Structure formats: C-alpha cells, structure tokens
Amino acid sequence: MERIDDYRDFFGRREWLRYTWTYAKALRISPWALAGALLARTCALTPPNVVAQVTADDMPMTLNLLVALVGPTGSGKGKAMAHARHLVPAPMLSALVEVKPKTGESIPAKYVSKIPAVDADGKQIKGEYTDKVVSDRLLVFMPEIVSMRAAMSRQGSTLLPSLLESFSNEPLGDDTKGKQYQLKLPAYAYRLAAVVGVQPSNSGTLFDETQTGLAGRFLYLPSTDHDMPALDDKPARPIVPFPFDAETLPEGNSYTQLEALIQFGQREAMPQHGETGYPLTALDYPREAAVYADRQQVLSCSGRSDPLDSHRLELVARVAALLRLMEHDGLTVTTDDWNLADVLVRKSDMTRDECREQRRSIATEERADRYAADNEARDRASEKRMEVVKLRVLSALDKYDPAREGIKGYQLRQKCGKYGPDCYTAIEALYEEGKVEQVGESTDSTSSTLWALSPDIHIHT
C-alpha cells in the first residue's frame, strides 16, 4: 500500500471501512471515531487466548486495546460508542461485559467471582474460597474522561495501574487482602478494551501521566469532522447490514481451562507450558512487521524513543490483527493489513499531538487569565488602600491644622500610622487633585514641605 496522504483513501480499502465512512457521514459522526469504537468493540469480543505473534523471538502479544476519542463536548464521542454497539452487537450468549468502572478494583471482579469452598460433603470450608469465571471479555467505556479522572483520584484507586497492566498483559488484580478478595488474573486470561471520550481541555488526565506511559498506550482518533457534507450532499444511511459478524471470531478456551490457568497462576506453570491445557491462537505477521519491530526495539533500548511512541509497535500490531480478524479470512496478517494499521496509527499520532497542543494552549490561556485577574485584583486593592491613606491625610490636616497654617510632610506620615509608607504618594495625589496645597515656599521635598487643606475642602467626621 502506498503512503496515504488523503485519509479518505483509508476508508476505501475495506468493505467495512467504506460502510463506516458512509454510515458516519449520514449520521453526522466522525468516521474516525466510529472506526476506533468498532475496533475496540471487536477487540472486546475477541477471546483472550487470541494473540499476536509479531516475530518468533517475541512473546505472544495480547490484543487489548485502549482508544481515546478526542474532541470538544458535543462532538459525538458517546454517539460513536453507541452506534458501534448497534453495528456490532454481541452474539447470543456472548461473554462480553460492558462496564463504566468507578474503581480499578471492580475490574477483576467482572471476570471472576469468589465463592466459598466446600468439602466432599458439600459443607463450606471456613475461610476458603474458589474462583469462578463469569467472563473473559470486558469493554470499558467512559464517554467523558472526567469520570476516569475522578475514578483515578479516589484514595487507593487502582484504575491507573489496571489500565497499564491490561495493555501490557500483566497479571491483573491483587493478592494482598483477605482471601475472599484475593484475585489475580494471569496473562492471557482476560480481554480488556476501553473507549474513553477525551476533551482536549481535560486531556491532562492522560498526558500528566507521561512517566507511567499511560498516554502512549492509547490510540487517539478525532470525534470531530471538518469535512462533514452539507445537507444536499449528505449520503443515505446504508440499509444493508454491517459487513462484519462477531460470530466469525475465533473460539476461546473454556471457563474450566481459564479457571485452571488462574489456579496455576501463569501458563508457564501449567504442564507443557499450557500448550494443551490453555492453548493460544496466534496471528502471524509479515516480514515488514519484524523489521519494524526490530527498529522500534533499537530506538527504545538506546533511549532514543519518544515516551509517547514507546508503545507504537503494540498499537500497530494490534490494529493490524483486528483488521485481519474483521476480514474473517484466516489468521495471517497481510502486508496490506500492516500498512493500513500504520496509516491509522499515524492518524492517531497526529490527533494525539493536536490534542496535546490544544491542551497546552488552553492551559496557557487559563494561566494568563488567572495572572490578569490577580493583577487586576492587586491594582484594585492598591487603589482602595490609596483612598484610605488619602482620607487619613485629609483627616490629620483637618484635626491638627484647623487654622490651615500647614504641617510638614514627615509629621503627616507619623500621624498616618501603618499607612505611613504610602503617605507621601497620597499627599502628592491630593495636591494634583487640588485638595491640599503647599504653605510657603516649596522645598522640593514632600517630607519637609508644609501642607494644608485647600480653602474649599471641608472634612466631615
């Protein structure tokens, strides 16, 4: 595939992408956002034992995918998620669970329940529990990232590590609490996809976690569409079904096999490394993927990779795998799949950089507004203070110089007490306003000049 600069060409490469383009334009949704939500949903419907084998030297890679739909409020992030669900419904008896988590701890509990252990006679064994798998596929959706930020901000929240661990296929959960809460899902035991709506002004939730690598683990796609057709050019909504059926996805392992994997703790601890007890279904990749993987590894190992690009290989590989699965035509990722995935990730890079730049611009404007407000407040406070000092000077002249023979500036300063440092400025301002006058010759010094109330000024206390 040639390098695509007109991104509309991207949507002409596959039947389901052409459908997505037309459907999105007809419903006034960003085709990129809808495509991202569809990929995340396909990922969530795929069993966790389906993996990516980019090279023979790499460990099998999970397909877990995190998608950020980027745009201002009202741009259709939630609408894209809803229509992805409509276009790709979960098959009957599907294991998929959709959730909007408030805590990270709630995520493992969606996969496995703890039930009291019983002995041979069916009696409960005190303090002992067994794991019962209730699902192996989870779709996390958060139309607004502020919900994610609130969940991450809760004291003791594990949502952030849960997202990081799920992307990297690390054990999910913890084993530090009581036995009824001890739950740890091994690698390849769970599928997790997430779709998060991101407003650029609130994107700090992702970008402020640069050191943890959270921002680099997301695929970013715009929920805005600056090329939305006018009313008279609006395409008709497709009447044929969406050209992808989740029933065609590979079959997963049984819950009995999953429970065995959880009991062993990892595939490597199972007999024959789990090859028979918990087999994996791997997608193979073309030579281009191996070359790209090696180049990315060199950049990462030599410290020359941008932290935001450190997971780019995983993103391209996972998108390529999902593109192949949506073709329901074998498990060998083609060069076309790989190149098409790279186009999508390049669009993600651009969207991510634009989002980060918008966030910086918004933050700069907010800081400028705060500084302006602070300066205005300081100026106003200074003005109020000066009015008080001027009144003190007038009152002192009225009280101590009723004959208006004059009082030297330094004496007025003494009588102004805590306002003394501003006394001379106040006297000069009153002189400019015509409220005080000099008595006798000027000494060119406010402190040594005699000052008195002007004849037409009368102070009422």
C-alpha positions as CSV (number, residue, x, y, z in Angstrom):
1,M,0.0,0.0,0.0
2,E,1.3,3.4,-0.9
3,R,1.6,6.0,1.8
4,I,-1.9,7.6,2.2
5,D,-2.0,11.4,2.5
6,D,-5.6,11.7,1.6
7,Y,-7.1,9.9,4.6
8,R,-10.4,9.4,2.8
9,D,-8.5,6.8,0.8
10,F,-8.1,4.9,4.1
11,F,-11.8,4.2,4.2
12,G,-11.9,2.9,0.7
13,R,-9.5,0.0,1.5
14,R,-12.0,-2.4,3.1
15,E,-15.7,-3.1,2.8
16,W,-16.4,-2.4,6.4
17,L,-14.4,0.8,6.3
18,R,-16.4,2.0,3.3
19,Y,-19.6,1.2,5.2
20,T,-18.2,3.1,8.3
21,W,-17.5,6.2,6.2
22,T,-20.9,6.3,4.6
23,Y,-22.7,5.5,7.8
24,A,-20.8,8.1,9.8
25,K,-21.4,10.8,7.2
26,A,-25.1,10.0,7.1
27,L,-25.4,10.2,10.9
28,R,-23.1,13.2,11.4
29,I,-20.5,11.2,13.2
30,S,-16.7,11.3,12.7
31,P,-15.8,8.2,10.7
32,W,-12.5,8.0,12.6
33,A,-14.3,7.9,15.9
34,L,-16.7,5.3,14.7
35,A,-13.9,3.2,13.2
36,G,-12.0,3.4,16.5
37,A,-15.0,2.4,18.6
38,L,-15.7,-0.5,16.2
39,L,-12.1,-1.7,16.5
40,A,-12.3,-1.5,20.3
41,R,-15.6,-3.4,20.3
42,T,-14.2,-6.1,18.0
43,C,-11.2,-6.4,20.4
44,A,-13.5,-6.8,23.4
45,L,-15.5,-9.5,21.6
46,T,-12.3,-11.5,20.8
47,P,-11.3,-14.3,23.2
48,P,-8.2,-13.5,25.3
49,N,-6.3,-16.6,24.0
50,V,-6.2,-15.0,20.6
51,V,-2.8,-13.2,20.4
52,A,-0.3,-11.5,18.1
53,Q,2.9,-13.3,17.3
54,V,4.9,-10.5,15.6
55,T,8.2,-12.3,15.5
56,A,9.3,-15.8,16.6
57,D,11.6,-14.1,19.2
58,D,8.8,-12.2,20.9
59,M,6.4,-13.4,23.5
60,P,2.8,-13.7,22.2
61,M,1.2,-10.2,22.5
62,T,-2.3,-9.5,23.8
63,L,-4.7,-7.7,21.6
64,N,-6.0,-5.5,24.4
65,L,-6.7,-2.0,23.1
66,L,-7.3,1.4,24.6
67,V,-9.0,4.0,22.3
68,A,-9.3,7.7,23.0
69,L,-12.0,9.6,21.0
70,V,-10.7,13.2,21.0
71,G,-13.0,16.3,20.6
72,P,-14.9,19.0,22.4
73,T,-18.1,18.3,24.3
74,G,-21.0,17.6,22.0
75,S,-18.8,16.4,19.1
76,G,-20.3,12.9,19.2
77,K,-18.0,10.7,21.3
78,G,-20.8,9.0,23.1
79,K,-22.8,8.7,19.8
80,A,-19.9,6.9,18.1
81,M,-19.7,4.4,21.0
82,A,-23.5,3.8,20.9
83,H,-23.5,3.2,17.1
84,A,-20.5,0.9,17.3
85,R,-22.6,-1.2,19.7
86,H,-25.5,-1.1,17.2
87,L,-23.4,-2.1,14.2
88,V,-21.6,-4.9,16.0
89,P,-24.0,-6.4,18.6
90,A,-22.7,-9.1,20.9
91,P,-23.5,-12.6,19.7
92,M,-26.1,-14.6,21.7
93,L,-24.7,-15.9,24.9
94,S,-21.7,-13.7,24.5
95,A,-19.3,-13.4,27.4
96,L,-18.8,-9.7,26.8
97,V,-19.4,-7.4,29.8
98,E,-19.6,-3.7,29.3
99,V,-18.7,-1.5,32.3
100,K,-18.1,2.0,33.4
101,P,-15.8,1.4,36.4
102,K,-15.5,3.7,39.4
103,T,-12.6,1.9,40.8
104,G,-9.8,-0.3,39.5
105,E,-10.7,-3.0,42.0
106,S,-14.0,-3.5,40.3
107,I,-12.4,-4.6,37.0
108,P,-11.0,-8.1,38.0
109,A,-14.3,-8.8,39.8
110,K,-16.1,-8.6,36.4
111,Y,-14.1,-11.6,35.3
112,V,-14.1,-13.8,38.3
113,S,-16.3,-14.3,41.4
114,K,-15.1,-15.7,44.7
115,I,-17.3,-18.4,46.0
116,P,-17.0,-20.3,49.4
117,A,-15.1,-23.6,49.1
118,V,-16.9,-26.7,50.2
119,D,-15.7,-30.2,51.3
120,A,-16.7,-33.5,49.9
121,D,-19.9,-33.4,51.9
122,G,-20.9,-30.1,50.5
123,K,-20.1,-28.2,53.7
124,Q,-18.5,-24.8,53.5
125,I,-14.8,-24.7,54.5
126,K,-14.3,-21.7,56.7
127,G,-12.0,-19.0,55.2
128,E,-11.5,-20.9,51.9
129,Y,-12.7,-19.7,48.5
130,T,-12.6,-20.9,44.9
131,D,-12.5,-18.9,41.7
132,K,-15.5,-19.0,39.4
133,V,-15.0,-17.4,36.0
134,V,-18.0,-15.3,34.9
135,S,-16.5,-13.7,31.9
136,D,-13.2,-13.4,30.0
137,R,-14.1,-10.2,27.9
138,L,-14.6,-6.7,29.2
139,L,-15.3,-3.4,27.4
140,V,-14.7,-0.3,29.5
141,F,-16.4,2.8,28.2
142,M,-16.2,6.3,29.6
143,P,-17.8,8.9,27.3
144,E,-16.1,11.7,29.4
145,I,-12.6,11.5,30.7
146,V,-13.5,13.5,33.8
147,S,-15.2,10.3,35.0
148,M,-11.9,8.5,34.6
149,R,-10.0,11.3,36.3
150,A,-12.5,11.1,39.3
151,A,-12.0,7.4,39.5
152,M,-8.2,7.6,39.4
153,S,-8.3,10.3,42.1
154,R,-10.1,8.2,44.6
155,Q,-7.9,7.3,47.6
156,G,-6.3,4.0,47.0
157,S,-7.7,3.7,43.4
158,T,-6.1,1.1,41.2
159,L,-7.7,2.2,38.0
160,L,-4.5,3.6,36.6
161,P,-2.4,0.5,37.2
162,S,-5.2,-1.7,36.0
163,L,-5.2,0.1,32.6
164,L,-1.4,0.0,32.4
165,E,-1.4,-3.7,33.4
166,S,-4.1,-4.7,31.0
167,F,-2.4,-3.1,28.0
168,S,0.8,-4.9,28.8
169,N,-0.9,-8.2,29.5
170,E,0.4,-8.3,33.1
171,P,-1.4,-10.1,35.9
172,L,-4.5,-8.1,36.8
173,G,-5.7,-7.7,40.3
174,D,-4.0,-8.1,43.7
175,D,-3.4,-10.7,46.4
176,T,-2.8,-8.6,49.4
177,K,-6.3,-8.6,51.0
178,G,-8.3,-11.3,52.7
179,K,-8.8,-14.5,50.8
180,Q,-12.4,-13.5,49.8
181,Y,-10.8,-10.6,47.9
182,Q,-7.6,-12.2,46.6
183,L,-8.0,-12.2,42.9
184,K,-5.2,-12.2,40.3
185,L,-5.8,-12.8,36.6
186,P,-2.7,-14.2,34.8
187,A,-1.6,-13.0,31.4
188,Y,-3.8,-14.3,28.5
189,A,-6.7,-14.9,31.0
190,Y,-8.6,-11.7,30.2
191,R,-9.5,-9.5,27.3
192,L,-9.9,-5.8,28.0
193,A,-10.7,-3.0,25.6
194,A,-11.5,0.6,26.5
195,V,-13.0,3.6,24.8
196,V,-12.6,6.9,26.5
197,G,-14.0,10.3,25.4
198,V,-11.3,13.0,25.7
199,Q,-11.9,16.7,25.7
200,P,-8.6,18.4,24.9
201,S,-9.0,20.7,27.9
202,N,-9.3,17.7,30.2
203,S,-6.6,15.6,28.5
204,G,-4.1,16.2,31.3
205,T,-5.6,13.0,32.8
206,L,-3.6,11.2,30.1
207,F,-0.7,13.5,29.4
208,D,0.1,14.2,33.1
209,E,0.9,10.5,33.4
210,T,3.7,10.6,30.8
211,Q,6.1,9.0,33.2
212,T,3.9,6.0,33.6
213,G,3.4,5.6,29.9
214,L,-0.4,5.8,30.0
215,A,-0.7,8.4,27.2
216,G,1.5,6.2,24.9
217,R,-0.8,3.2,25.3
218,F,-3.8,4.9,23.7
219,L,-5.0,5.0,20.1
220,Y,-6.2,8.6,19.5
221,L,-8.9,9.3,16.9
222,P,-10.9,12.6,16.4
223,S,-14.6,12.8,17.2
224,T,-14.7,16.0,15.0
225,D,-15.1,16.0,11.2
226,H,-14.2,19.2,9.4
227,D,-15.3,17.7,6.1
228,M,-18.9,16.9,7.1
229,P,-21.0,17.1,3.9
230,A,-23.7,19.7,3.6
231,L,-27.4,18.8,3.7
232,D,-27.7,18.4,-0.1
233,D,-24.5,16.2,-0.2
234,K,-25.4,14.0,2.8
235,P,-25.2,10.3,1.9
236,A,-28.1,8.0,2.6
237,R,-27.7,5.7,5.6
238,P,-26.8,2.1,4.4
239,I,-29.7,-0.3,4.5
240,V,-27.7,-3.5,4.3
241,P,-26.2,-5.0,7.5
242,F,-22.7,-4.0,8.6
243,P,-20.3,-6.3,6.8
244,F,-18.8,-8.0,9.9
245,D,-20.3,-10.6,12.2
246,A,-18.7,-11.2,15.6
247,E,-19.7,-14.9,15.3
248,T,-16.8,-15.3,12.9
249,L,-14.2,-14.5,15.5
250,P,-12.0,-17.4,16.7
251,E,-13.4,-19.5,19.6
252,G,-12.0,-19.1,23.1
253,N,-10.9,-21.6,25.7
254,S,-13.5,-22.9,28.1
255,Y,-14.1,-21.4,31.5
256,T,-12.7,-24.7,33.0
257,Q,-9.4,-24.0,31.2
258,L,-9.5,-20.4,32.4
259,E,-10.0,-21.5,36.0
260,A,-7.1,-23.9,35.7
261,L,-4.9,-21.1,34.3
262,I,-5.9,-18.9,37.3
263,Q,-5.2,-21.7,39.7
264,F,-1.7,-22.3,38.2
265,G,-1.0,-18.5,38.2
266,Q,0.6,-18.5,34.7
267,R,0.8,-20.5,31.6
268,E,4.4,-21.4,32.1
269,A,3.5,-23.1,35.4
270,M,1.0,-25.4,33.6
271,P,2.0,-28.8,32.1
272,Q,3.8,-28.3,28.8
273,H,3.6,-24.5,29.4
274,G,-0.1,-24.6,28.9
275,E,0.2,-25.7,25.2
276,T,-2.6,-28.3,25.8
277,G,-4.3,-27.0,29.0
278,Y,-4.6,-23.4,27.8
279,P,-3.6,-23.1,24.1
280,L,-3.2,-19.8,22.4
281,T,-4.4,-18.9,18.9
282,A,-1.7,-16.7,17.3
283,L,-1.9,-14.4,14.3
284,D,1.3,-14.5,12.2
285,Y,2.8,-11.3,10.7
286,P,4.6,-10.4,7.5
287,R,8.3,-9.6,7.3
288,E,7.6,-5.8,7.3
289,A,6.4,-6.2,10.9
290,A,9.6,-8.0,12.0
291,V,11.7,-5.2,10.5
292,Y,9.6,-2.5,12.1
293,A,9.6,-4.3,15.5
294,D,13.5,-4.6,15.4
295,R,13.8,-0.9,14.6
296,Q,11.5,0.1,17.4
297,Q,13.3,-2.1,19.8
298,V,16.6,-0.5,18.9
299,L,15.2,3.0,19.5
300,S,13.7,2.0,22.8
301,C,16.8,0.2,24.1
302,S,19.1,3.1,23.0
303,G,16.9,5.6,24.8
304,R,16.1,7.5,21.6
305,S,12.3,6.8,21.5
306,D,9.8,9.4,22.5
307,P,8.0,8.2,25.6
308,L,4.7,8.8,23.8
309,D,5.9,6.5,20.9
310,S,7.3,3.7,23.1
311,H,4.2,1.5,22.6
312,R,3.7,2.3,18.9
313,L,4.7,-1.2,17.8
314,E,2.0,-2.7,20.0
315,L,-0.6,-0.3,18.7
316,V,0.2,-1.1,15.0
317,A,0.4,-4.8,15.6
318,R,-2.9,-4.9,17.5
319,V,-4.8,-2.8,15.0
320,A,-3.4,-5.0,12.2
321,A,-4.6,-8.1,13.9
322,L,-8.1,-6.7,14.4
323,L,-8.2,-5.6,10.7
324,R,-7.4,-9.2,9.8
325,L,-10.0,-10.6,12.2
326,M,-12.6,-8.3,10.7
327,E,-12.0,-9.8,7.3
328,H,-12.8,-13.3,8.7
329,D,-10.2,-14.7,6.3
330,G,-7.5,-16.6,8.2
331,L,-5.0,-15.7,10.9
332,T,-2.1,-14.4,8.8
333,V,-1.8,-10.7,9.0
334,T,-1.0,-9.4,5.5
335,T,1.3,-6.6,4.4
336,D,-1.9,-4.7,3.5
337,D,-3.2,-5.2,7.0
338,W,0.1,-3.9,8.4
339,N,0.3,-0.9,6.2
340,L,-3.3,0.0,6.8
341,A,-2.8,-0.3,10.6
342,D,0.3,2.0,10.3
343,V,-1.9,4.6,8.5
344,L,-4.4,4.5,11.4
345,V,-1.7,4.9,14.0
346,R,-0.2,7.8,12.0
347,K,-3.6,9.4,12.2
348,S,-3.5,8.6,15.9
349,D,-0.1,10.3,16.3
350,M,-1.4,13.5,14.6
351,T,-4.6,13.5,16.7
352,R,-2.6,13.0,19.9
353,D,-0.2,15.8,19.1
354,E,-3.0,18.2,18.2
355,C,-4.8,17.3,21.4
356,R,-1.7,17.9,23.5
357,E,-1.1,21.2,21.7
358,Q,-4.7,22.3,22.3
359,R,-4.3,21.4,25.9
360,R,-1.2,23.5,26.2
361,S,-2.8,26.4,24.5
362,I,-5.9,26.2,26.7
363,A,-3.7,25.9,29.8
364,T,-1.6,28.9,28.8
365,E,-4.8,31.0,28.3
366,E,-6.1,29.9,31.6
367,R,-2.9,30.9,33.3
368,A,-2.9,34.2,31.5
369,D,-6.5,34.8,32.7
370,R,-5.5,34.0,36.2
371,Y,-2.5,36.3,36.1
372,A,-4.6,39.1,34.6
373,A,-7.2,38.6,37.3
374,D,-4.6,38.6,40.0
375,N,-3.0,41.8,38.6
376,E,-6.4,43.4,38.4
377,A,-7.2,42.4,42.0
378,R,-3.8,43.7,43.1
379,D,-4.4,47.0,41.3
380,R,-7.9,47.3,42.8
381,A,-6.6,46.6,46.2
382,S,-3.9,49.2,45.8
383,E,-6.4,51.8,44.7
384,K,-8.6,51.0,47.7
385,R,-5.6,51.3,50.0
386,M,-4.6,54.7,48.5
387,E,-8.1,56.0,49.0
388,V,-7.8,55.1,52.7
389,V,-4.4,56.7,53.0
390,K,-5.6,59.9,51.3
391,L,-8.5,60.1,53.7
392,R,-6.1,59.6,56.6
393,V,-4.0,62.6,55.4
394,L,-7.1,64.8,55.0
395,S,-8.4,63.9,58.4
396,A,-5.0,64.6,60.0
397,L,-4.8,68.0,58.4
398,D,-8.3,68.8,59.5
399,K,-7.7,67.7,63.0
400,Y,-4.2,69.0,63.7
401,D,-4.1,72.1,61.4
402,P,-7.6,73.8,61.8
403,A,-6.0,77.2,61.0
404,R,-4.5,75.7,57.8
405,E,-1.1,77.0,58.6
406,G,0.5,73.8,57.3
407,I,2.0,70.6,58.7
408,K,5.2,69.2,57.4
409,G,5.0,66.0,55.3
410,Y,7.1,63.9,57.7
411,Q,4.7,64.8,60.5
412,L,1.7,63.8,58.5
413,R,3.5,60.5,57.8
414,Q,3.9,59.9,61.5
415,K,0.1,60.5,62.1
416,C,-0.8,58.0,59.3
417,G,0.4,55.1,61.4
418,K,0.6,51.8,59.5
419,Y,-0.3,53.7,56.3
420,G,2.8,55.9,56.6
421,P,4.8,54.2,53.8
422,D,2.1,55.4,51.3
423,C,1.7,58.9,52.9
424,Y,3.9,60.9,50.5
425,T,2.3,59.3,47.5
426,A,-1.1,60.2,48.9
427,I,-0.1,63.8,49.6
428,E,1.2,64.2,46.0
429,A,-2.0,62.7,44.6
430,L,-4.2,65.1,46.8
431,Y,-2.1,68.0,45.6
432,E,-2.7,67.0,42.0
433,E,-6.4,66.8,42.8
434,G,-6.4,70.3,44.4
435,K,-7.4,69.0,47.8
436,V,-4.2,70.1,49.6
437,E,-1.9,73.0,48.9
438,Q,1.6,74.0,49.8
439,V,2.2,76.6,52.5
440,G,5.1,78.9,52.0
441,E,7.9,78.1,49.6
442,S,8.3,74.6,48.2
443,T,11.3,72.6,49.5
444,D,11.3,70.2,46.6
445,S,10.7,67.5,49.2
446,T,7.3,66.2,50.2
447,S,8.6,65.4,53.6
448,S,9.8,68.9,54.5
449,T,7.1,70.9,52.7
450,L,4.3,72.4,54.7
451,W,0.9,71.1,53.7
452,A,-2.6,72.3,54.4
453,L,-6.2,71.7,53.3
454,S,-7.3,73.7,50.3
455,P,-9.7,76.6,51.3
456,D,-12.7,74.9,49.7
457,I,-12.2,71.5,51.3
458,H,-14.2,70.6,54.3
459,I,-13.9,67.3,56.2
460,H,-16.9,65.9,58.0
461,T,-16.1,63.2,60.5
